[in-house]
Amino acid sequence: MRRRSDTTFDQLSRPALRLAFCWFPYVLPLPYLWASPFTLLGLGLGLVGLCSGGKARVRDGAVEFYGGVKRSIDRLPGGQFVLGLTLGHVILGPTDAALDIARPDKLVHVRHFETWGP
């Protein structure tokens, strides 16, 4: 016979997990909607880059644009290099290699947009 103290954490948390997962399809789009004003701005800038010879790809829930017009904007006035710019769920970068290097940091900024919003 099992005593109450023998109950595992999994047995206690199953109803709570079931309740959480039944809301999951409704909660999933909220971060995308919350960050959408800046995402739309980023998509607009990304489309300008595509029209000027740039490329796009989707990685880890974010759309990455590189090349094109953005390649000429890869330096700040002080001479510092720019590896990427995050706007909502859009990451703009000068090259695909720069985006590969900056991706972990830029995904943190995507999560900031999801949390803090516009």
N, C-alpha and C positions, 0 to 999 in steps of 0.2 A: 504494500500500500504506500502510495506517495504522499509525502507531507507537502504542505504549501511551500516550504523553504526549498524543496527539491525542484520546483518549477524553474525551467530555464528562461533566460531572457527572450529567446526566440518565441516561446509559447506566449509570453506576455505581450510581445510587440506585434504579433500577427494581425490582430484586429486593427491596430493603429496603422500598420503598413497598408492593409487593405483599404482603409479609409483614405489614406494619403494618395494611393495610386488611383483611386476612383476619380479624384480631382485632377490628376496629372494632365489629361488632355486639355483641360480648360486653363490650367496655369501655364502650360508650355509657351503659348504665344505672348504672354504678358511682357516678358523682358524685351521681345522684339518690338512690340507696340510702344513700350515705354521709351525705347531709344530711337524710334522711327523718325522723328524730325531731323536728327543729325544723320541717320542712315540715308534718308532721301537726299540730303545735301551731298553726302559722300558718293552716292550713286550718280548724281548729276556730274560731279567732278570726274568720276571714273568713266562715265560715258564720253566726256570730252577727251580723255586720254585714249579711249578705244578708237575714237574717230581719227586720232592723230597717230595711229600705229601701235598703240599699247595693247596689252593683253590682260585677261582676267582669269581668276580661278577661285574656287571655294575651298577653304580649309578651316576646319574646326568651328564651323558655324559662322564664319565671317567671309565676306567677299573681298578678295585682294585684287587690286589693280596695280599694274606696273608698266613702265615704259611710256612711250608717247610723250606728251607735253610734260608729264611729271618728271621725266628724266632730266629736263633742263632746270628743274626747280629742286635740285638735290643738294644745294648749298644755302645756308643761311647767310645774311649779310656779313657776319663776323668770320666767314670762311669755314664754319663747322658743317660737317656732312649731316644730312637728314636720312635716316634709314627708313622711316615710315611715319605716317600720320594716320591716326585713328579717328574716324567719325562714325559713331554708332557701331553698326556691324560691318563697316567698310574700312579696309586698311589700304592706304595709298602709299606706294613706294617707288623709288627710282628704278630698281631692277629686281628680278626674282631672287637673286642671291641676297640682296639687302633684306628682302622680306623673310627669307629663310633664317637669317641671323636675328632679326628683330621680332619674329613671331611670338616667342614666349612673353616678351614684354608687352607687345601690342594686344595680345589676348587678355592680359590683365586690364588694359585700358578698355577693352570691349566689355568686360565684366563691370568696370566702373560705370560705363554708360548704362548697363542694364540695372545697376543698383541705384545710381543717382539720377539718371534720366537727363532730360534737356535742361 
